[in-house]
Amino acid sequence: MKEESAVLEIRNVWKRYGDYEAVKNLNITVKKGEFFSIVGPSGCGKTTTLKMIAGFEYPSEGSILLEGQQTESLPPFKRNVNTVFQNYALFPHMNVYKNVAYPLTLKKVSQDELDRRVRESLEMVSMGPFVKRYPHELSGGQKQRIALARALVSRPELLLLDEPLSALDFHLRQEMQKVLKHLQKEVGITFVYITHDQGEALSLSNRVAVMEKGVLHQVGTPEHIYERPETRFVAGFIGKTNLLGGMVASPHEIQVLQGNVLTTKSLLPYKAGESVFLSIRPERISLQKKDERYTNRIRARFIEDAYYGSEKELSLAMADGTPVLVRVTDQNASVDVVPDTEMDLYFKPEDVIVVKE
């Protein structure tokens, strides 16, 4: 996509609080109409980044552009950006209608236009019949829908969402994920979504940025982030994986600590003898050599399993103590395995991903 389609550009941004560096040399471009998520553990800098985009904080160094415009001297109320917070931030003394209408009253929109846009926004989130209710009369999910309607009513170019679903229970969170995804497609507004929940980021987003300790590790589609992690942190944080330490033996071979030589499809940019880590997803490992493609084999001792209905996870350990996790569908895991049984595990070269420290 062309550069002029960028709604948000973060260029070489640092944010310091005294000697503490919350964000370090961050570079991100978000395209028009994207659902873009920033994911990472608590304290990784994602919320600080959101505050700088919104104008609640300013970069210590670097620049942030909104629709090509520098924002250094642009206060929050002059940015075509709205924010949805985790705690909803609804006015308790106002009913639903007045809460949603509030941003438009500040812009002195005509009453007819205000009424039309408020009702349109409420219909978008399926809350039309609730106009006269007050926040204390709503459930958590309903409050979040009202917060979304209020954020959308002024038609921002960019909507920032800061962990908006984290206070909801599991089933309600899943329901609201569907609402968000449908809503973003319907209105076409660019979403920047902040979350610590990897599954949420993968299921909702067009692209995902992964941060740790203020550093951006990787940006890509959910599929690319999961299937081709670039660093040890991304491999371990996005979903479950097996991380095996090893040494480069040749451009396509790695000797793991147990002594096995494993092959990979990747042409390694490392010299022979260099230490690396291998990421192998649990669902890519088989208890049997299914066909000639399963050329990699390791041996591990079975410890225990966990049943999850549609699948089962087996926990094992290699001779050097390295843990190994295998995920199999239940019908393939129906044979009971006795603890301490030694097992051969098989996987394909293309499922061995070499990652940086």
ABEGO torsion letter per residue (X at the ends): XBAAABABBBBGBBBBBEABBABBGBBBBBBBGBBBBBBEBBGAGAAAAAAAAAGABBBABEBBBBGGBBAAABBAAABBBBBBBAAGGBBAABBAAAAAAAAAAAAGBBAAAAAAAAAAAAAAAGAAAAAABBAAABBAAAAAAAAAAAAAAAGBABBBBBGAAAABBAAAAAAAAAAAAAAAAAAGBBBBBBBABAAAAAAABABBBBBBGGBBABBBBAAAAAABBABAAAAAABEBBBBBBBBBABAABBBBAAGBBBBBABBBABBBGBBBBBBBBAAABBABBABAABABBBBBBBABBBBAGABBBBBBBBAAGBBBBBBBBAAAAABBBBBGBBBBBBBBAAABBBBBX
